Amino acid sequence: MPSIQTALPPELADNVIRLYRECLRRAKYIGHQQHNTKLVVGMVRQQFRKHMHETDPEKIQKLKDDAARGLINHMLYEAEKMTGTCWKEE
C-alpha cells in the first residue's frame, strides 16, 4: 500500500521530528481559533509521546501516515474555508 505521505513534502514526511513540529504548529493554530490551545497541543504531544519508543518499522510508517493524513485533512479544510467550496468524494 502506498504511503499517504507522498502528498507532503519529502523533507517533512521523511522526518518524524519535522512532522511532529508541523503537527504542533497546526494544533496551535486550531487551538488559537477555538480558544483551547493547551488542550489541542496536549493531545498532539500525548499521541507522539505514547508511541515514541515504537521500533516496528511498519507500525512507525502507519503512525507517520496517520499524522500526515491529519495534516492533509486540516489543509484541505482550511483551503475549503478560504475558497468557499466544499470538497466531497463521488
N, CA, C and O of each residue as an XYZ file, in Angstrom:
360
protein
N       0.844     -1.177      0.000
C       0.000      0.000      0.000
C       0.887      1.238      0.000
O       1.784      1.351      0.835
N       0.648      2.181     -0.937
C       1.490      3.377     -0.976
C       1.246      4.258      0.237
O       0.169      4.242      0.832
N       2.250      5.011      0.584
C       2.189      5.874      1.752
C       1.403      7.147      1.459
O       1.543      7.736      0.387
N       0.575      7.569      2.412
C      -0.168      8.825      2.300
C       0.789     10.008      2.327
O       0.441     11.108      1.899
N       1.988      9.777      2.829
C       2.951     10.858      2.989
C       3.453     11.428      1.679
O       4.107     12.471      1.685
N       3.174     10.785      0.558
C       3.635     11.310     -0.716
C       2.983     12.659     -1.027
O       3.483     13.401     -1.873
N       1.890     12.983     -0.368
C       1.233     14.269     -0.565
C       1.925     15.390      0.209
O       1.657     16.567     -0.033
N       2.803     15.036      1.127
C       3.562     16.023      1.899
C       4.947     16.184      1.299
O       5.443     15.272      0.637
N       5.580     17.330      1.519
C       6.965     17.486      1.060
C       7.860     16.423      1.682
O       7.702     16.109      2.862
N       8.799     15.858      0.917
C       9.633     14.766      1.432
C      10.408     15.128      2.685
O      10.592     14.284      3.562
N      10.866     16.375      2.782
C      11.627     16.751      3.969
C      10.782     16.713      5.229
O      11.322     16.599      6.330
N       9.460     16.806      5.086
C       8.552     16.704      6.228
C       8.152     15.253      6.459
O       8.170     14.773      7.593
N       7.796     14.563      5.400
C       7.298     13.194      5.528
C       8.365     12.220      6.007
O       8.048     11.262      6.713
N       9.614     12.444      5.642
C      10.674     11.506      5.988
C      11.236     11.717      7.390
O      11.986     10.875      7.884
N      10.890     12.808      8.025
C      11.495     13.145      9.297
C      10.422     13.261     10.367
O       9.577     14.155     10.303
N      10.444     12.384     11.332
C       9.428     12.361     12.381
C       9.436     13.657     13.189
O       8.376     14.154     13.572
N      10.610     14.200     13.448
C      10.689     15.437     14.236
C      10.036     16.591     13.490
O       9.300     17.377     14.087
N      10.294     16.700     12.207
C       9.655     17.763     11.419
C       8.149     17.558     11.338
O       7.385     18.522     11.386
N       7.724     16.314     11.215
C       6.299     16.006     11.190
C       5.654     16.398     12.521
O       4.566     16.972     12.543
N       6.321     16.089     13.615
C       5.844     16.459     14.953
C       5.716     17.975     15.071
O       4.702     18.480     15.552
N       6.735     18.693     14.635
C       6.702     20.156     14.712
C       5.561     20.741     13.882
O       4.888     21.678     14.312
N       5.353     20.191     12.709
C       4.259     20.699     11.871
C       2.909     20.389     12.504
O       1.993     21.210     12.444
N       2.780     19.224     13.103
C       1.535     18.890     13.811
C       1.309     19.858     14.969
O       0.181     20.290     15.205
N       2.376     20.201     15.694
C       2.244     21.168     16.785
C       1.844     22.550     16.267
O       1.020     23.230     16.879
N       2.428     22.962     15.139
C       2.050     24.261     14.554
C       0.558     24.292     14.219
O      -0.141     25.258     14.524
N       0.090     23.224     13.592
C      -1.336     23.150     13.244
C      -2.199     23.115     14.497
O      -3.261     23.737     14.538
N      -1.753     22.399     15.510
C      -2.509     22.312     16.763
C      -2.612     23.687     17.415
O      -3.671     24.063     17.918
N      -1.517     24.431     17.406
C      -1.543     25.783     17.974
C      -2.484     26.687     17.190
O      -3.219     27.487     17.770
N      -2.456     26.553     15.876
C      -3.333     27.357     15.022
C      -4.808     27.033     15.300
O      -5.628     27.932     15.487
N      -5.122     25.758     15.323
C      -6.506     25.335     15.582
C      -6.918     25.736     16.994
O      -8.017     26.247     17.206
N      -6.036     25.502     17.951
C      -6.329     25.845     19.338
C      -6.567     27.326     19.532
O      -7.439     27.728     20.303
N      -5.787     28.144     18.828
C      -5.956     29.597     18.931
C      -7.332     30.011     18.402
O      -8.005     30.859     18.988
N      -7.734     29.403     17.296
C      -9.042     29.723     16.714
C     -10.189     29.301     17.624
O     -11.216     29.977     17.692
N     -10.015     28.198     18.311
C     -11.094     27.644     19.135
C     -10.915     27.948     20.622
O     -11.695     27.486     21.456
N      -9.875     28.732     20.948
C      -9.610     29.145     22.330
C      -9.361     27.964     23.270
O      -9.752     27.994     24.437
N      -8.709     26.929     22.750
C      -8.339     25.775     23.589
C      -6.971     25.238     23.176
O      -6.788     24.032     23.008
N      -6.023     26.142     23.017
C      -4.689     25.785     22.530
C      -4.028     24.716     23.388
O      -3.495     23.744     22.853
N      -4.050     24.874     24.698
C      -3.386     23.901     25.575
C      -3.943     22.493     25.371
O      -3.188     21.522     25.349
N      -5.239     22.386     25.226
C      -5.880     21.085     25.048
C      -5.441     20.435     23.738
O      -5.042     19.270     23.728
N      -5.512     21.174     22.642
C      -5.195     20.606     21.328
C      -3.709     20.258     21.231
O      -3.353     19.185     20.742
N      -2.851     21.150     21.690
C      -1.407     20.873     21.677
C      -1.096     19.680     22.578
O      -0.275     18.835     22.223
N      -1.731     19.605     23.716
C      -1.538     18.480     24.622
C      -1.930     17.159     23.992
O      -1.269     16.145     24.213
N      -2.996     17.160     23.212
C      -3.434     15.936     22.541
C      -2.387     15.471     21.524
O      -2.093     14.279     21.437
N      -1.827     16.407     20.761
C      -0.802     16.056     19.776
C       0.428     15.499     20.494
O       0.959     14.455     20.115
N       0.869     16.200     21.523
C       2.044     15.739     22.274
C       1.818     14.352     22.876
O       2.704     13.499     22.853
N       0.631     14.147     23.407
C       0.308     12.866     24.030
C       0.416     11.730     23.017
O       0.957     10.670     23.332
N      -0.091     11.942     21.808
C      -0.048     10.887     20.795
C       1.386     10.564     20.378
O       1.743      9.396     20.220
N       2.203     11.599     20.201
C       3.592     11.341     19.822
C       4.353     10.667     20.961
O       5.139      9.750     20.723
N       4.125     11.116     22.201
C       4.821     10.508     23.350
C       4.390      9.060     23.563
O       5.196      8.213     23.948
N       3.136      8.792     23.314
C       2.594      7.443     23.500
C       3.350      6.425     22.644
O       3.507      5.269     23.035
N       3.813      6.862     21.484
C       4.445      5.945     20.535
C       5.941      6.211     20.342
O       6.537      5.689     19.400
N       6.550      7.006     21.209
C       7.940      7.408     20.990
C       8.938      6.253     21.079
O      10.048      6.373     20.562
N       8.583      5.156     21.710
C       9.509      4.030     21.830
C       9.181      2.900     20.847
O       9.707      1.794     20.967
N       8.325      3.181     19.895
C       7.961      2.177     18.894
C       9.178      1.847     18.031
O       9.893      2.751     17.596
N       9.415      0.570     17.783
C      10.566      0.156     16.981
C      10.184     -0.585     15.706
O      11.021     -0.759     14.820
N       8.944     -1.018     15.601
C       8.496     -1.750     14.415
C       8.348     -0.770     13.242
O       7.521      0.139     13.303
N       9.145     -0.948     12.171
C       9.113     -0.019     11.033
C       7.721      0.124     10.393
O       7.331      1.220      9.990
N       6.985     -0.977     10.304
C       5.645     -0.903      9.706
C       4.696     -0.090     10.584
O       3.904      0.703     10.074
N       4.773     -0.282     11.877
C       3.935      0.468     12.812
C       4.301      1.963     12.777
O       3.428      2.830     12.801
N       5.613      2.241     12.718
C       6.066      3.633     12.635
C       5.542      4.274     11.356
O       5.078      5.414     11.372
N       5.616      3.541     10.251
C       5.117      4.083      8.981
C       3.618      4.375      9.072
O       3.159      5.404      8.577
N       2.862      3.489      9.693
C       1.423      3.709      9.849
C       1.144      4.944     10.704
O       0.265      5.745     10.386
N       1.899      5.087     11.790
C       1.720      6.256     12.655
C       2.060      7.548     11.914
O       1.363      8.553     12.055
N       3.134      7.518     11.124
C       3.504      8.699     10.333
C       2.428      9.007      9.296
O       2.095     10.168      9.059
N       1.887      7.951      8.678
C       0.804      8.141      7.705
C      -0.421      8.767      8.365
O      -1.057      9.653      7.793
N      -0.746      8.305      9.565
C      -1.896      8.867     10.283
C      -1.696     10.346     10.582
O      -2.614     11.149     10.418
N      -0.483     10.704     11.024
C      -0.181     12.108     11.308
C      -0.240     12.938     10.022
O      -0.779     14.045     10.012
N       0.315     12.395      8.947
C       0.292     13.100      7.667
C      -1.146     13.284      7.178
O      -1.494     14.339      6.649
N      -1.967     12.267      7.352
C      -3.374     12.348      6.949
C      -4.093     13.460      7.707
O      -4.888     14.201      7.129
N      -3.809     13.572      9.000
C      -4.404     14.638      9.790
C      -3.998     16.014      9.288
O      -4.826     16.921      9.205
N      -2.711     16.170      8.950
C      -2.249     17.452      8.414
C      -2.916     17.773      7.088
O      -3.362     18.897      6.860
N      -2.979     16.782      6.222
C      -3.580     16.992      4.903
C      -5.058     17.339      5.033
O      -5.547     18.236      4.346
N      -5.767     16.638      5.905
C      -7.190     16.940      6.111
C      -7.381     18.364      6.608
O      -8.307     19.054      6.181
N      -6.512     18.807      7.506
C      -6.641     20.174      8.003
C      -6.333     21.188      6.903
O      -7.004     22.215      6.807
N      -5.331     20.915      6.077
C      -5.009     21.825      4.980
C      -6.174     21.916      3.995
O      -6.500     23.001      3.513
N      -6.800     20.775      3.697
C      -7.960     20.778      2.803
C      -9.113     21.572      3.412
O      -9.778     22.342      2.719
N      -9.343     21.383      4.692
C     -10.401     22.101      5.393
C     -10.172     23.612      5.323
O     -11.095     24.374      5.037
N      -8.930     24.037      5.588
C      -8.615     25.468      5.531
C      -8.757     26.009      4.113
O      -9.226     27.131      3.922
N      -8.360     25.230      3.128
C      -8.490     25.660      1.732
C      -9.958     25.816      1.345
O     -10.324     26.753      0.636
N     -10.792     24.898      1.813
C     -12.225     24.986      1.543
C     -12.825     26.239      2.168
O     -13.654     26.912      1.555
N     -12.400     26.549      3.397
C     -12.905     27.744      4.062
C     -12.519     29.002      3.289
O     -13.310     29.936      3.164
N     -11.287     29.012      2.771
C     -10.801     30.188      2.062
C     -11.508     30.377      0.725
O     -11.793     31.508      0.329
N     -11.791     29.288      0.031
C     -12.395     29.381     -1.298
C     -13.922     29.332     -1.250
O     -14.593     29.711     -2.210
N     -14.455     28.870     -0.144
C     -15.899     28.769     -0.033
C     -16.480     27.571     -0.759
O     -17.689     27.503     -0.981
N     -15.624     26.624     -1.133
C     -16.096     25.427     -1.822
C     -16.112     24.258     -0.874
O     -15.428     24.268      0.150
N     -16.871     23.274     -1.202
C     -16.951     22.066     -0.376
C     -16.443     20.902     -1.216
O     -16.974     20.639     -2.296
N     -15.417     20.200     -0.730
C     -14.870     19.057     -1.413
C     -15.578     17.815     -0.915
O     -15.714     17.611      0.292
N     -16.029     16.984     -1.840
C     -16.621     15.719     -1.421
C     -16.304     14.645     -2.452
O     -16.169     14.926     -3.643
N     -16.188     13.420     -1.975
C     -15.892     12.293     -2.857
C     -17.151     11.899     -3.609
O     -18.270     12.011     -3.108
N     -16.924     11.436     -4.825
C     -18.057     10.953     -5.620
C     -17.976      9.470     -5.773
O     -18.840      8.868     -6.412
